Amino acid sequence: MSSTEGLNIEHCPVGDIVPMHPEMLRCPAVMNRRLREEAPVFHDPMSGIYFISRYADVVAMAQDPATFSSVMPGSASRAVNSDDQEVLDLMRSGYPNVPTMLTQDPPLQRRYRKFVDGAFSPSSLKALEPFIEQTSHSLIDGFAAAGQCEFLDTFGVPLPLRVIASQLGTPVEDLPLLRKWTEAFIGNLSQQLDREGTIAAAKNILEFQQYFVAKMDERRASPREDILSQVVNASIDGEKPLDNAECLSMLSQILVAGNETTAASITEGIWLLIQNPDQYALIKNDPSPAMISRFVEEVLRYSSPSANMFRRTTREVTLHGVTIPENSVCFARFASANQDEEAFANAAEFNIMRDNLKNHVAFGKGIHHCLGAALARREMNIGFKVIFSRLQNFSLAPGAEEPDFSPNALLHGLTALEVAFELVE
């Protein structure tokens, strides 16, 4: 079948499932369960991708980069996966998208990553805490009196975006540009753009490149205490300075990973409280740091904003009786792994008191464990601490429909959340 129209995902033959269909990307839970149970290695004939869905297998993939490479075909030559000549001409007028951190294998992956490790060290993150708390209060000040807001745009997005902008050293007035460029990169990852959207994304990526090349030139001449200065003034083994293409690749990954997935989890966290009043009651009765931390970890497991990640096989692999040829594209399905009953009892339930909260793979595993995981946890823990100190009794805003998720091949998050609340007295 070429679509899910008229298809009962609960009861259809498993071979009829179309994992890359927009509706499957929006609401993948039933599909994920069926693939885990019936086809833990599922070859999608339409996309050619092999979907790996069980927790143990996803963890094994993440811990075996020699077999499951992060360097994808074509990733070194173009930033947008398209055969459209206009798109290709646009991208050739800019810098190529070279493999660096997330899209590179050891030993180069470790070399690139070490250039920015310091910005995410415990001492650096500790120094950010007052800024995160102050920003959280400032954002709530902007909408608290109204008694309702669209939460994604008023809190979920701007909190991590302001934090990563401060780390990059970009001025606050450029936040709308950073968000626009983030959406362009996310659009490409979605595998759902039409021709018009692909061209628009390509133009925005060129704009991103031009902006940051100018900033990079400034930092080479006058370094500051920010990630941008660290990246552009770094050199491999003290000899070869990073070129502009390498710097842009690293900066794009830091920008997108530094705000999009955290925004998704913070926003879905509020939605999960609305859906699970018994769990919200636990937090209202005990808004301690320990309880908020439990809440954050369960939100990360349940929401899994980095739902899937590409890998390429470097050799033929046989798994669960399925032979995956060399150079095949695979999906390590983190969202499915986090719902695996073999790893998490009653996995479909949102339960902040479960015993193995931190066993989730929302931040990946192995060498590609998310560089910003500790920052994301701080943003969520501090952000929710401030939220719970000022707002309570969350519900959907009057007249609002249940929120929807965006269709994206790699990322998973709400498109919006219209929420009502009361002020804490």
C-alpha positions as CSV (number, residue, x, y, z in Angstrom):
1,M,0.0,0.0,0.0
2,S,1.2,3.5,-0.8
3,S,-0.6,5.2,2.1
4,T,-2.4,4.6,5.4
5,E,-5.7,5.8,4.1
6,G,-8.4,3.3,5.1
7,L,-5.7,1.2,6.9
8,N,-6.4,-0.1,10.4
9,I,-2.9,0.0,11.8
10,E,-3.9,-2.1,14.8
11,H,-5.0,-5.0,12.7
12,C,-3.6,-4.7,9.2
13,P,-0.8,-7.1,8.0
14,V,2.4,-5.7,9.4
15,G,3.9,-5.6,5.9
16,D,1.3,-3.0,4.9
17,I,2.6,-0.4,7.4
18,V,4.2,2.7,5.8
19,P,6.5,4.1,8.5
20,M,7.3,7.3,6.7
21,H,3.7,8.3,6.1
22,P,2.9,11.6,7.7
23,E,0.3,10.1,10.0
24,M,2.7,7.4,11.2
25,L,5.3,10.1,12.0
26,R,2.7,12.2,13.9
27,C,1.3,9.3,16.0
28,P,3.7,6.4,15.9
29,A,2.8,4.6,19.1
30,V,0.7,1.8,17.7
31,M,3.0,1.3,14.7
32,N,6.0,1.1,17.1
33,R,4.4,-1.5,19.3
34,R,3.5,-3.7,16.3
35,L,7.0,-3.4,14.8
36,R,8.6,-4.3,18.1
37,E,6.4,-7.3,18.5
38,E,6.1,-8.6,14.9
39,A,8.9,-7.1,12.8
40,P,11.8,-5.7,15.1
41,V,13.8,-5.3,11.9
42,F,11.4,-3.9,9.3
43,H,12.5,-3.1,5.7
44,D,10.3,-0.4,4.2
45,P,10.3,-1.0,0.4
46,M,9.2,2.6,-0.3
47,S,12.0,4.4,1.5
48,G,14.5,1.5,1.5
49,I,15.1,2.1,5.2
50,Y,15.6,-0.7,7.8
51,F,13.7,0.2,11.0
52,I,15.2,-1.2,14.2
53,S,12.7,-0.9,17.0
54,R,13.5,-2.8,20.1
55,Y,15.4,-1.3,23.1
56,A,18.2,-3.9,23.2
57,D,18.9,-3.7,19.5
58,V,18.8,0.2,19.4
59,V,21.3,0.3,22.3
60,A,23.5,-2.3,20.5
61,M,23.5,-0.2,17.4
62,A,24.4,2.9,19.2
63,Q,27.3,1.1,20.9
64,D,28.7,-0.3,17.6
65,P,29.7,2.6,15.4
66,A,32.1,0.4,13.5
67,T,29.1,-1.5,12.1
68,F,26.4,1.3,12.2
69,S,28.1,4.4,10.9
70,S,26.9,7.9,11.3
71,V,28.4,9.1,8.0
72,M,25.6,9.0,5.4
73,P,26.0,8.8,1.6
74,G,26.0,12.2,0.1
75,S,26.2,14.1,3.4
76,A,29.6,15.5,2.5
77,S,28.5,17.1,-0.8
78,R,25.2,18.8,-0.1
79,A,23.1,20.1,2.8
80,V,19.7,19.3,1.4
81,N,18.8,15.8,0.2
82,S,17.3,16.7,-3.2
83,D,17.8,15.9,-6.9
84,D,16.1,19.2,-7.9
85,Q,18.5,21.2,-10.0
86,E,17.4,24.6,-8.6
87,V,18.0,23.3,-5.0
88,L,21.4,21.9,-5.9
89,D,22.4,25.1,-7.6
90,L,21.4,27.0,-4.5
91,M,23.4,24.8,-2.2
92,R,26.5,24.8,-4.5
93,S,26.5,28.6,-4.1
94,G,27.1,28.0,-0.4
95,Y,29.3,25.8,1.8
96,P,29.0,22.0,1.7
97,N,27.6,20.1,4.7
98,V,30.6,18.2,5.9
99,P,30.4,15.4,8.5
100,T,31.5,16.6,11.9
101,M,30.1,15.6,15.3
102,L,26.7,13.9,15.0
103,T,27.4,12.9,11.4
104,Q,30.9,11.6,11.8
105,D,32.6,8.4,13.1
106,P,35.6,8.1,15.4
107,P,38.3,9.2,15.5
108,L,37.2,12.4,13.7
109,Q,34.0,12.5,15.7
110,R,35.9,12.7,18.9
111,R,38.2,15.4,17.5
112,Y,35.4,17.7,16.5
113,R,33.4,17.1,19.7
114,K,36.4,17.9,22.0
115,F,36.4,21.5,20.6
116,V,33.1,22.3,22.3
117,D,33.2,19.9,25.3
118,G,34.3,22.7,27.6
119,A,31.1,24.7,26.9
120,F,29.1,21.8,28.3
121,S,31.3,21.0,31.3
122,P,29.8,20.8,34.8
123,S,31.3,24.2,35.8
124,S,30.1,25.9,32.6
125,L,26.6,24.6,33.0
126,K,26.5,25.5,36.7
127,A,27.4,29.1,35.7
128,L,24.4,29.1,33.4
129,E,21.8,28.3,36.1
130,P,21.0,31.8,37.2
131,F,20.5,32.8,33.5
132,I,18.2,29.9,32.9
133,E,16.1,30.8,36.0
134,Q,16.0,34.5,35.3
135,T,14.9,33.8,31.7
136,S,12.2,31.4,32.9
137,H,10.7,34.0,35.2
138,S,11.0,36.7,32.4
139,L,9.1,34.6,30.0
140,I,6.3,33.8,32.5
141,D,6.1,37.5,33.3
142,G,5.1,38.0,29.6
143,F,1.9,35.9,29.8
144,A,1.0,35.0,33.4
145,A,-1.6,37.7,33.8
146,A,-3.6,36.5,30.7
147,G,-4.3,33.1,32.4
148,Q,-3.6,31.3,29.2
149,C,-1.0,31.1,26.4
150,E,0.2,29.2,23.4
151,F,2.9,27.5,25.4
152,L,5.3,26.3,22.7
153,D,6.0,29.8,21.3
154,T,5.8,31.7,24.7
155,F,8.0,29.4,26.8
156,G,8.9,26.1,25.2
157,V,10.9,27.5,22.3
158,P,12.3,30.8,23.7
159,L,13.9,29.3,26.9
160,P,16.4,26.9,25.2
161,L,16.8,29.2,22.3
162,R,17.8,32.1,24.5
163,V,20.2,29.9,26.4
164,I,21.9,28.5,23.2
165,A,22.1,32.0,21.7
166,S,23.9,33.2,24.8
167,Q,26.3,30.3,24.5
168,L,26.9,30.9,20.8
169,G,27.4,34.6,21.5
170,T,24.7,35.9,19.2
171,P,22.7,39.0,20.2
172,V,19.1,38.7,21.5
173,E,17.7,40.7,18.7
174,D,18.8,37.9,16.3
175,L,16.7,35.2,18.1
176,P,14.0,35.3,15.3
177,L,16.7,34.5,12.8
178,L,18.0,31.6,14.8
179,R,14.5,30.2,15.1
180,K,13.9,30.6,11.3
181,W,17.2,28.8,10.5
182,T,16.4,26.1,13.1
183,E,13.1,25.4,11.3
184,A,14.9,25.3,7.9
185,F,17.2,22.5,9.2
186,I,14.3,20.7,10.8
187,G,12.3,20.9,7.6
188,N,15.1,19.1,5.8
189,L,15.2,16.4,8.5
190,S,11.5,15.9,8.2
191,Q,11.7,14.3,4.8
192,Q,8.3,15.9,4.3
193,L,9.0,19.1,2.4
194,D,7.5,19.8,-1.0
195,R,9.5,21.5,-3.7
196,E,8.6,25.0,-2.6
197,G,9.5,24.2,1.0
198,T,12.8,22.6,0.0
199,I,13.8,25.7,-2.0
200,A,12.8,28.0,0.9
201,A,14.8,25.8,3.3
202,A,17.8,26.0,1.0
203,K,17.6,29.8,0.9
204,N,17.4,30.0,4.7
205,I,20.4,27.7,5.1
206,L,22.4,30.0,2.8
207,E,21.3,32.9,4.9
208,F,22.5,31.0,8.0
209,Q,25.9,30.4,6.4
210,Q,26.4,34.0,5.4
211,Y,25.4,35.3,8.8
212,F,27.7,32.9,10.7
213,V,30.7,33.3,8.3
214,A,30.6,37.0,9.1
215,K,30.4,36.2,12.8
216,M,33.3,33.7,12.5
217,D,35.5,36.4,10.8
218,E,34.8,38.6,13.8
219,R,35.7,35.9,16.3
220,R,38.9,35.1,14.5
221,A,39.9,38.7,14.8
222,S,38.6,39.2,18.3
223,P,37.8,36.0,20.2
224,R,35.2,36.1,23.1
225,E,34.1,33.7,25.8
226,D,31.6,31.8,23.6
227,I,31.2,28.6,21.6
228,L,31.5,30.4,18.3
229,S,35.0,31.6,19.3
230,Q,36.0,28.1,20.5
231,V,34.9,26.5,17.2
232,V,36.5,29.0,14.8
233,N,39.8,29.2,16.6
234,A,40.1,25.4,17.1
235,S,42.6,23.3,15.2
236,I,42.9,19.5,14.7
237,D,45.9,18.2,16.7
238,G,47.2,21.8,17.1
239,E,47.9,22.0,13.4
240,K,45.0,22.3,10.9
241,P,42.5,25.0,11.7
242,L,38.9,24.1,11.0
243,D,37.6,25.6,7.7
244,N,34.4,27.5,7.3
245,A,32.4,24.4,6.1
246,E,33.5,22.4,9.2
247,C,32.6,25.3,11.5
248,L,29.2,25.8,9.9
249,S,28.4,22.1,10.2
250,M,29.2,22.1,13.9
251,L,27.3,25.4,14.6
252,S,24.2,24.1,12.8
253,Q,24.2,20.9,14.9
254,I,24.7,22.9,18.1
255,L,21.9,25.3,17.2
256,V,19.3,22.7,16.3
257,A,20.2,20.2,19.0
258,G,20.5,23.1,21.5
259,N,16.9,24.3,21.3
260,E,14.5,22.2,19.2
261,T,14.4,18.9,21.2
262,T,14.4,20.7,24.6
263,A,11.5,22.9,23.5
264,A,9.6,19.8,22.4
265,S,10.1,18.0,25.7
266,I,9.2,21.1,27.9
267,T,6.0,21.6,25.9
268,E,5.0,18.0,25.9
269,G,5.7,17.9,29.6
270,I,2.8,20.3,30.2
271,W,0.6,18.3,27.9
272,L,1.4,15.1,29.8
273,L,0.5,16.8,33.1
274,I,-2.9,17.8,31.6
275,Q,-3.5,14.2,30.4
276,N,-2.3,12.6,33.7
277,P,-3.8,14.5,36.7
278,D,-2.7,11.8,39.1
279,Q,0.9,12.4,38.2
280,Y,0.4,16.1,38.4
281,A,-1.0,15.7,41.9
282,L,2.3,14.0,42.9
283,I,4.2,17.1,41.9
284,K,1.8,19.6,43.4
285,N,2.0,17.7,46.7
286,D,5.8,17.6,46.5
287,P,7.5,20.1,44.1
288,S,10.9,19.2,45.4
289,P,14.0,19.1,43.1
290,A,14.0,15.3,43.4
291,M,10.4,15.0,42.3
292,I,10.8,17.5,39.5
293,S,13.9,15.5,38.4
294,R,11.8,12.3,38.3
295,F,9.2,14.2,36.2
296,V,11.8,15.4,33.8
297,E,13.3,12.0,33.2
298,E,9.9,10.4,32.5
299,V,9.0,13.3,30.2
300,L,12.2,12.6,28.3
301,R,11.4,8.9,28.0
302,Y,7.8,9.4,27.1
303,S,8.3,12.2,24.6
304,S,11.6,11.1,23.0
305,P,12.0,14.2,20.9
306,S,14.9,12.7,19.0
307,A,12.6,9.9,17.8
308,N,14.8,8.3,15.2
309,M,18.4,8.6,14.0
310,F,20.0,7.6,10.7
311,R,22.8,5.0,10.6
312,R,24.5,3.3,7.7
313,T,25.8,-0.3,7.8
314,T,29.4,-0.8,7.0
315,R,29.0,-4.5,6.5
316,E,26.3,-7.1,6.0
317,V,24.3,-7.6,9.2
318,T,21.8,-10.3,10.1
319,L,19.4,-9.4,13.0
320,H,16.2,-11.3,14.0
321,G,16.6,-13.3,10.8
322,V,16.7,-10.3,8.5
323,T,19.8,-9.7,6.5
324,I,20.7,-6.0,6.1
325,P,23.1,-5.5,3.2
326,E,26.3,-3.4,3.5
327,N,25.7,0.4,2.9
328,S,22.0,0.1,3.9
329,V,20.3,3.1,5.7
330,C,18.9,2.1,9.1
331,F,16.8,4.0,11.6
332,A,17.8,3.6,15.3
333,R,14.3,4.1,16.7
334,F,14.9,5.8,20.1
335,A,11.2,6.6,20.6
336,S,10.2,3.0,20.1
337,A,13.0,1.7,22.3
338,N,11.7,4.0,25.1
339,Q,8.3,2.3,24.8
340,D,9.7,-1.2,24.9
341,E,7.9,-3.3,27.5
342,E,11.1,-5.4,27.9
343,A,12.9,-2.4,29.1
344,F,10.1,-0.4,30.9
345,A,7.2,-2.1,32.6
346,N,3.9,-0.7,31.5
347,A,5.8,1.5,29.1
348,A,2.7,3.1,27.6
349,E,1.9,4.6,31.0
350,F,3.3,8.0,32.1
351,N,4.7,7.2,35.5
352,I,7.1,9.5,37.3
353,M,7.6,6.9,40.1
354,R,8.9,4.1,37.9
355,D,12.1,2.5,39.1
356,N,14.4,2.8,36.1
357,L,13.7,6.4,35.0
358,K,17.2,7.1,33.7
359,N,17.5,4.0,31.6
360,H,15.8,5.8,28.7
361,V,17.7,6.5,25.4
362,A,16.1,10.0,24.8
363,F,19.7,11.3,24.5
364,G,21.0,8.4,22.5
365,K,23.8,6.1,23.8
366,G,27.4,5.4,23.3
367,I,29.8,7.9,21.5
368,H,26.9,9.9,20.1
369,H,25.2,10.4,23.5
370,C,23.9,13.9,23.2
371,L,26.5,16.5,23.9
372,G,23.9,18.8,25.4
373,A,22.1,16.3,27.6
374,A,23.3,17.9,30.8
375,L,22.2,21.3,29.6
376,A,18.8,20.1,28.5
377,R,18.3,18.5,31.9
378,R,19.2,21.7,33.6
379,E,16.9,23.8,31.4
380,M,14.0,21.4,32.1
381,N,14.6,21.1,35.8
382,I,15.0,24.8,36.4
383,G,12.3,25.7,33.9
384,F,9.7,23.4,35.5
385,K,10.8,24.5,39.0
386,V,9.9,28.1,38.0
387,I,6.7,27.1,36.3
388,F,5.4,25.1,39.3
389,S,6.3,28.0,41.6
390,R,4.1,30.4,39.6
391,L,1.5,28.5,37.6
392,Q,-0.9,25.6,38.5
393,N,-4.0,23.7,37.4
394,F,-3.1,23.4,33.8
395,S,-5.8,22.6,31.2
396,L,-6.4,23.1,27.5
397,A,-7.4,26.7,26.8
398,P,-11.2,27.2,26.3
399,G,-12.2,26.2,22.8
400,A,-8.8,24.7,22.0
401,E,-8.6,21.3,20.3
402,E,-6.2,18.6,21.4
403,P,-2.7,19.4,20.1
404,D,-1.2,17.7,17.1
405,F,2.4,16.5,16.4
406,S,4.4,17.5,13.4
407,P,5.3,14.9,10.9
408,N,9.1,14.5,10.9
409,A,11.3,11.5,10.1
410,L,13.8,12.2,13.0
411,L,12.2,14.6,15.5
412,H,8.9,14.4,17.3
413,G,7.1,17.3,18.9
414,L,3.9,19.2,19.3
415,T,3.0,21.9,16.7
416,A,1.4,24.1,19.4
417,L,-0.2,23.8,22.9
418,E,-3.0,26.2,23.9
419,V,-3.0,26.0,27.6
420,A,-4.9,27.7,30.5
421,F,-3.7,27.9,34.0
422,E,-4.1,29.6,37.4
423,L,-1.5,31.6,39.3
424,V,0.0,30.1,42.4
425,E,-1.1,32.3,45.3
